[in-house]
Amino acid sequence: MAPESAWFKSSYSNDTGGSCVEVANLRYHQQVGVRDSKNRIGPAFVVSATAWSSFVGQYNSLDTNWGVARTGT
């Protein structure tokens, strides 16, 4: 899929072993790969760069409860 050097841990992940994901920008194919950082040889999924951008934009418009719009405070 992508070389190990292409993967980076999400800025929302931490080092406590919790829910961490890694992302790889697959520019050649205009796609983004997503995988579990604790299982690097396990399955990963790939979405279009457009879909990933939309997901990140939607996430950034919500608070951490996933569904409540941020109020700007």
N, C-alpha and C positions, 0 to 999 in steps of 0.2 A: 504494500500500500504506500507507505512513506518511510524514508529512512529515519532511524531513531533521532537524528539531529533535527528533524522537522517538527517533532512533537514538543509542545510546551504545556506546562500545568496552568490551569485556569487561575486567574488572579483571585478568584473567590475560594479556591482550595487552600487548605492549610496542611501542616505536617503532622497532624494528630492521628492520621489514619482513617479519617472520616470519609465522607462522600467527595471524592476528588476525580476530576476528569482532566484529560489531556486533549489538546486540539492540534491538528496539523493543517496548515494551509496548503492545499493541493492545487496550486495556481495553474499548473499545466492543464488540468482538467476542469478548472473553475469550480472546485469542490472543496469541502472541509471535512476532515475526518475527526471523529470523536471516539475516545476510548476511556476505559477505567484505568486510572493511573496505578492501581494496585494489581492489575492483571494485564500487563503490557502485551503478553502473547495471546491473550484472549480475544474475543470478538470486538470489532469496532464497527461503527456505522458511518456512512458517508452521505452527506447532503449537499445540495448545490450551494454555491457561495451566496446566491440570492436568498435562499431559504434560511441559511445561517444568519445572514445580516438581518433578516426580518425577525428571527427568533431573538437575537441579541437586542434589537431595538424594542421589541415588546417587553422583554425582561427589564430593560432599563427604565421603562415607563411604569413599572409596577414596584410595590414595595416587596419586602422579603416574604410576605404572606401569599404571594402569587394570586393576585386578583384584586387587590386594593390599590387604587391609583395613588401615586405619591402626591403629597400636598405642597411640596416645595420647602418644607421645613427640615 
